[in-house]
């Protein structure tokens, strides 16, 4: 999912795009898709590194795509004063993300949930980006599988071993 976010950020003129993951393979793909900086959170403090890259201020917009409490907190901590932390990752029902309330209030950080695009409004725009070559649909797909192999693809997705999107061929 974050692969699409990278391409959309690039398409809309983001000057610096910082990708954060714990797997170097995924970060290499992020670089290919337009990330200007890659941060391996298993090797460095992601929030500190993001602050270093941005001269101490943080990013304008941070997107959390995993739906994990730790990455929820890192997302909020990574934005500049007045910035937006956008949560797109889903998790199990009842999982809570914590944040320092004073940090949120004093820094005027906006925490926004987004369940995705509005198909009727946004899909035509995405198609135009793909037609122009700005958005590379095929680059976001890292694996295709047959319908009968879908359960294994879900297991791989859950374990984080799919570097982009897996597409299940139904026909």
TANOR-V607338 format. One record per helix or strand of 2 or more residues. SS is the DSSP state (~ for helix, > for strand). FROM is the first residue (numbers start at 1). TO is the last residue. If there is no record, write none. Layout:
ss:SS from:FROM to:TO
ss:SS from:FROM to:TO
This chain:
ss:~ from:2 to:11
ss:> from:18 to:21
ss:~ from:24 to:32
ss:> from:37 to:40
ss:~ from:46 to:53
ss:> from:59 to:64
ss:~ from:69 to:77
ss:> from:79 to:87
ss:~ from:101 to:106
ss:> from:110 to:113
ss:~ from:119 to:132
ss:~ from:137 to:140
ss:> from:141 to:146
ss:~ from:147 to:159
ss:> from:165 to:169
